[in-house]
Amino acid sequence: MYEYEVQAMEIYSSETNKWILKESSWGTWWVLFMGRMTYLNGLLHFNIPYNAVASVDTNGESWRVTHVPPRGDDNRCVLLGASQGHLFYMDANDPCAELSIYVLEDQSSEQWTFQRTIRP
């Protein structure tokens, strides 16, 4: 897997029909793009190390990081997705045998809710 530090993003504006370059406003966060992302409710979300999800809006004005409750080792398989208008974060312990699912029901609250654990 490749990891790239995000220092800026090019964002396409359908209003102006132009790409604009915006420097990251994640502050002290070392945000890595690890190739997994999803788009929901005007925000691009992607998982980053340390049980967190980085998000940026389509105007490049809102940059935030939300924390998912840690379950131990940070070196897990992580999936991020959207369903029924909610953002889902799924992690699995090594070797991806037990899957835990969290949902961000209200994006403004930044509180992830544990849903369930699935075991094979």
C-alpha positions as CSV (number, residue, x, y, z in Angstrom):
1,M,0.0,0.0,0.0
2,Y,1.2,3.5,-0.8
3,E,0.9,6.4,1.6
4,Y,1.2,10.0,0.5
5,E,1.2,13.1,2.8
6,V,-1.6,15.5,1.8
7,Q,-0.3,19.1,1.7
8,A,-2.8,20.5,-0.8
9,M,-5.7,19.4,-2.9
10,E,-7.0,20.4,-6.3
11,I,-10.8,20.9,-6.1
12,Y,-13.0,21.2,-9.1
13,S,-15.7,23.9,-8.9
14,S,-18.8,23.2,-11.1
15,E,-19.8,26.8,-10.6
16,T,-16.7,28.3,-12.2
17,N,-15.8,25.2,-14.2
18,K,-12.2,25.5,-12.9
19,W,-9.8,23.5,-10.7
20,I,-8.5,25.4,-7.7
21,L,-5.5,24.5,-5.6
22,K,-6.1,24.7,-1.8
23,E,-3.4,24.2,0.8
24,S,-4.3,21.8,3.5
25,S,-5.8,23.3,6.6
26,W,-5.5,20.2,8.8
27,G,-3.0,22.1,10.9
28,T,-0.7,19.8,12.9
29,W,-2.2,16.6,11.6
30,W,0.0,14.5,9.4
31,V,-2.6,13.4,7.0
32,L,-1.8,10.5,4.7
33,F,-3.8,9.5,1.7
34,M,-3.8,5.7,1.7
35,G,-6.0,5.2,-1.4
36,R,-9.3,4.7,0.4
37,M,-11.9,7.4,0.2
38,T,-15.6,8.1,-0.2
39,Y,-17.7,11.1,-1.1
40,L,-20.8,11.9,1.0
41,N,-22.9,15.0,1.6
42,G,-20.5,17.4,-0.1
43,L,-17.4,16.1,1.7
44,L,-14.6,13.9,0.6
45,H,-13.6,11.5,3.4
46,F,-10.6,9.3,3.6
47,N,-9.1,7.2,6.4
48,I,-5.8,8.2,7.9
49,P,-3.6,6.5,10.6
50,Y,-4.4,6.7,14.3
51,N,-8.1,5.7,14.1
52,A,-9.2,8.9,12.3
53,V,-11.0,10.1,9.2
54,A,-9.9,13.3,7.3
55,S,-12.6,15.3,5.5
56,V,-12.6,18.3,3.2
57,D,-15.6,20.0,1.6
58,T,-16.0,20.6,-2.1
59,N,-15.0,24.3,-1.7
60,G,-11.8,23.5,0.2
61,E,-13.0,25.6,3.1
62,S,-13.9,23.0,5.7
63,W,-11.0,20.7,6.7
64,R,-11.5,18.4,9.7
65,V,-10.4,15.2,11.3
66,T,-12.8,13.0,13.3
67,H,-11.6,10.2,15.6
68,V,-13.0,6.7,15.7
69,P,-12.8,5.1,19.2
70,P,-9.6,3.0,19.2
71,R,-9.8,-0.8,19.5
72,G,-6.1,-1.4,20.1
73,D,-3.5,-1.9,17.4
74,D,-3.6,0.8,14.7
75,N,-2.3,-1.6,12.0
76,R,-5.6,-2.9,10.9
77,C,-7.5,-3.4,7.7
78,V,-9.7,-0.3,7.4
79,L,-12.6,0.3,5.1
80,L,-14.5,3.6,4.7
81,G,-17.9,3.9,2.9
82,A,-21.3,5.5,2.8
83,S,-24.7,4.0,3.0
84,Q,-28.2,5.4,3.6
85,G,-26.8,8.9,4.0
86,H,-24.3,8.0,6.7
87,L,-20.5,7.5,6.8
88,F,-19.3,4.1,7.9
89,Y,-15.9,3.1,9.2
90,M,-15.0,-0.6,9.4
91,D,-11.9,-2.0,10.9
92,A,-10.7,-5.6,11.3
93,N,-8.2,-7.0,13.7
94,D,-5.2,-8.9,12.3
95,P,-5.5,-10.9,10.1
96,C,-8.8,-9.2,9.3
97,A,-10.8,-11.9,11.1
98,E,-13.1,-9.8,13.3
99,L,-14.9,-6.8,11.7
100,S,-16.1,-3.9,13.8
101,I,-18.5,-1.3,12.3
102,Y,-18.9,2.3,13.3
103,V,-21.3,5.0,11.9
104,L,-21.1,8.7,11.9
105,E,-24.8,9.5,12.1
106,D,-24.4,13.3,12.5
107,Q,-21.4,14.8,10.7
108,S,-21.6,18.0,12.8
109,S,-21.2,16.0,16.1
110,E,-18.1,14.2,15.0
111,Q,-19.1,11.3,17.3
112,W,-18.8,7.8,15.9
113,T,-21.2,5.2,17.2
114,F,-20.2,1.6,17.5
115,Q,-22.7,-0.6,15.6
116,R,-21.6,-4.2,15.8
117,T,-18.8,-6.7,15.5
118,I,-18.9,-9.5,13.0
119,R,-16.9,-12.7,13.6
120,P,-16.4,-15.5,11.0
